[in-house]
Amino acid sequence: MVVKIGILALQGNYQKHCQILSQLNFEPILLRYPYQLEQVSGLIIPGGESTTISKLIHTAGFRQAIQSFAQQYPLLGTCAGLIMLSNLRQDDVGINPLGLINVNVTRNGYGRQLDSFINNVTVTLNDKQQTIAATFIRAPIINDIGPDVEVLASYNNKAVAVRQGLHIGLTFHPELNDITLFHQLAFEEKIN
């Protein structure tokens, strides 16, 4: 039986996440309504514009549904998705984060669209390090990390990938570089 993973398809770049999930033999399901969470065993909140995503989560009635879902199933948030999973705190005008990962972030921490870049990040898993290329587009910066949060990757001595319990948040877009590692980590280890 193929495991179905939902992708919040309200706004943002979700098609590349579909490709990554298919590569990993998951069935991607584009979610536009809260009841669709009953059909999936994990959820991706993709990048996009965080204030828009926050408003759409509210108006579409997803907020409580996602928070309930998150008690039992893994979530992966990339860029704006991490902002939504965080506690935010810095420059949080217009955003109502879900508070599922105990980190505080600053939106557009590396600058605006013109300041977007690709660079290597160091991933540390099971005491082994590897380097991957990561795309940062108007990426948030993680400022504060709670004691219950594990740093999975860093760039310039700053956390860029974190995990708390079932949930993983990334400041960058692994899907744009065809990196499957974080999708695998979020969903294969928790579901199998």
C-alpha positions, 0 to 999 in steps of 0.5 A, spaced: 500 500 500 502 506 497 503 511 503 499 518 501 503 525 503 499 531 503 501 538 500 498 544 503 496 547 496 493 553 498 499 558 495 506 557 493 510 552 490 508 545 491 509 541 484 516 540 486 514 537 492 510 532 488 515 530 484 520 528 490 514 524 493 513 520 487 521 519 487 520 516 494 514 512 492 509 516 496 503 518 493 502 526 493 495 529 495 494 536 494 490 539 500 485 544 499 480 543 504 481 541 511 477 534 511 483 532 506 487 531 512 484 524 513 486 521 507 494 522 508 499 520 513 504 526 513 503 533 511 508 538 507 507 546 508 511 548 502 514 555 501 511 561 498 509 568 501 508 567 509 503 572 510 498 569 504 499 562 507 497 564 514 491 568 511 489 562 507 490 557 513 485 561 517 480 562 511 480 555 509 479 553 516 486 549 516 489 551 523 485 547 528 485 541 523 493 542 522 494 542 529 490 536 531 493 532 525 500 534 528 499 531 534 499 524 530 503 525 524 509 528 521 510 535 518 515 538 513 515 545 512 520 549 507 521 556 508 514 559 509 512 553 511 517 553 517 515 560 518 508 557 519 511 551 524 515 556 528 513 561 534 515 566 529 516 572 534 520 577 530 517 581 525 510 577 525 505 582 523 500 579 519 502 572 521 499 567 526 504 561 526 502 554 528 507 554 534 509 546 532 516 547 532 519 551 538 524 556 534 523 563 533 525 566 526 525 572 522 522 572 515 526 574 509 532 574 514 537 574 508 534 579 504 529 580 499 528 576 492 534 579 489 538 576 495 536 569 494 542 564 493 544 557 492 550 555 497 552 549 501 549 547 507 552 542 512 547 536 514 549 532 521 545 526 522 547 520 526 553 523 528 555 523 520 556 530 516 554 531 509 554 537 504 548 539 500 546 544 495 541 548 498 536 554 495 535 560 499 529 564 496 527 570 501 529 565 506 527 566 514 533 566 519 532 561 525 534 566 531 532 562 537 532 554 538 528 551 544 531 546 548 527 540 545 529 542 538 535 538 534 539 542 529 539 537 522 543 542 518 547 549 518 550 554 514 555 559 516 554 557 524 546 558 523 541 553 524 537 552 517 534 545 518 531 543 525 527 537 528 522 537 534 519 530 535 515 528 528 516 535 525 522 538 520 522 545 518 527 548 513 529 555 511 531 553 504 528 549 499 531 542 498 525 540 492 528 545 488 535 541 488 532 535 487 534 533 494 530 527 497 533 527 504 529 531 508 522 528 505 525 521 506 527 523 514 520 526 515 516 521 512 519 514 511 522 514 518 516 516 522 511 512 517 514 505 516 
